Structure formats: C-alpha cells, structure tokens
C-alpha cells in the first residue's frame, strides 16, 4: 500500500447538522458520494464508533461495480467523522482512513477532508477529481432550502 492521500476543503452554505446528516444518512450518502457516472448502493450503515458500513459503486456506462466497506473509528456528531475504507477487490489492497472535519462558520459550514492510504494503483489525482465531483453533488444536496409546503 502506498501513502497516496488527498486533502479537500470547502465552505458550504448549509448548517453543520445538515452537512453531517449527508454523511450519516444512507440515502443521502448514496445520492452524492459516487462521482459522476456512478450509482451507489449502501448495503449496510451503522453510524457509531465501531459500527460498520458497506457500499458498492456501479459504473453506469459499463455496468461494472466495485464494493468496499469499513468501520467508524471516531465520531463527534455534527463536527467530526473518522472511518476506514477497504475495497473487496484484492487488487486494491490496504486500508484507507478518511477524516472529515465539519465546522460552523459565519456563512454556513467549513468542511475539511483527508483520505489517506489510497491504494497505489489509484492515482491520487484521480481520487482527488472524484472527491471534487462528489463534493459538488454534496453542495447541490445540502445548500437548497426547500420547504415542505
């Protein structure tokens, strides 16, 4: 396993609670976490320290998919998440660690993400581009304020 890592930062016009919910609600996560051109199925998600999750990304063009999962290492609701990621594919070995900081700022939420331990077969710059697309989708999910009535 290489020491590939990516670091991302955004300011989002939404509350920390809404941003945190986008990371911890299975339907919300499935809607924004896969990069463009992929669909996501969340098979399992128990957001608690020691809890686990499993999901699959499906390539809409080819129909192929890859599955991965991990466990939650540290959680501070509405402020912090740290979890592991491990691919089912033996060609993508090792365990990644993703850390997410969610901080309230005057205009909404500052979010910082670091993903470490990306398998060497995945170029870090491609992972970074994928995360940028995912964060665009996250913003489109959490920034709108849509009333029920």
N, C-alpha and C positions, 0 to 999 in steps of 0.2 A: 504494500500500500504506500502510495506517495503522500507527500504532505500538501497536496493541492488544497487550496482554500479560496473562498470568495468572501467578500465583505460588501454589504449593501447598506444604504442609508436613504431614508425618505422622510418627508414631512407630509402627513396626510390630514385632510380637513374632515376629521371624524374623531369621536371620543375614543380614549384608550379602551373603554369597555367594549365598544363596537369592533375595534380592531382585534382585540383579544378574542372576542367571540368568533371572528372569522377564522382564527387559528384553531379553535377548540370545538366548533360545531361541524360535524361530519359533512352535512350537506353544503355548508358554506365553503369548507375547505376544498371539497370536490369541485366546486364551481370556479375557484381561482388558482389553485396550486399547480395544475398542469400547464406547461407552456402552450402557446398557440399550436393548434393542430393535434392536440392530445385531449382525450377524455380521461376522467379519473373515477374509479370506483373505490370507495372506502369500505373495506370489508369488516373492519373492527376498529374501535377507537374508545379507549378508556383513559380520559384525561385526568390522571392522578399520578403522584410520584410512585414510580414502579409500575404504572399502568402501561399498556401496550397499544400499538396501532398497527394495522396492515392495510395497504392500498395497492392498486395497480394503475399504471398509466397505459392507455391504449392509443396507439398511433392511428389516427383516423384515416390516413392515406393508405397505409399498408394492412391495417387490421392486427398488426403485431402488438404485443404488450410486454411490459416488464413489471414485476411485483417487488415490493420492498416493505419493510416494517421496522419497528424499533420500539424503544420504551422511553417513557418520560423520566428524566433524571431529576429535574428541579422545576418547580412551578411556583410562581407568585402571581395570583390572579390579577389580571389587567395590567401587569407590569413586566413579567419575565417568564420565558419558557426555555428549557434546555432539554433536548431529546436526541436519541440516536437514530441513525438510519442504516439499514443493511439491505443490500439487494439480494434477492433469491438466486440470481444468476452467479454461478461460481467464477465466471469471467470478470465479474465486478466485485472483487474481494474487499474485505475490510469493513470497518465500522466508521461511519461519519458521525460527527456531532454538530448539531445545529443549535445555535444560541440566538434568542430573539429578545431584544430589549424594547419595551413599549413605554414611552414617557410622555406624560401630558405636557403640552406646550401651549402658548397663548392662542394659537390658531388651530389647535387640534392635537395631533399625536406625532411624535418623532419615533420612528422605528429604525432599529439597527439590527442587522442580521449577519452572523458569521457562520459559515458552513466549512468545517474542517475535515480533513481525511478523505477527500473525494478520490475515488479510485483513479490510478494513474492513466487508465485507458480513456477516461473522460477528460478532455482538455478543460482546464479551469475557466478559460474564456467562454467556452460553450455553456458551461454551467452558469456562469455569470449572466450570459444573454438569456438563458432560460429563466433565471430568477427575475431579471428585469421584466420579462413578459408577464410572469406570474404577479409581480407587484403592480403592474399596470392593471391587471384584472382585479386584484385586491382593491385598488383605489376605486375602480368602477363599481365594485360591490358596496363598499362602506361609505363613500362620500355622499351619495344621494340620500336626501331625507324625504322619504315617501310616506305620507300619512295614510292611515288605513281607510279613512272615509273621504 
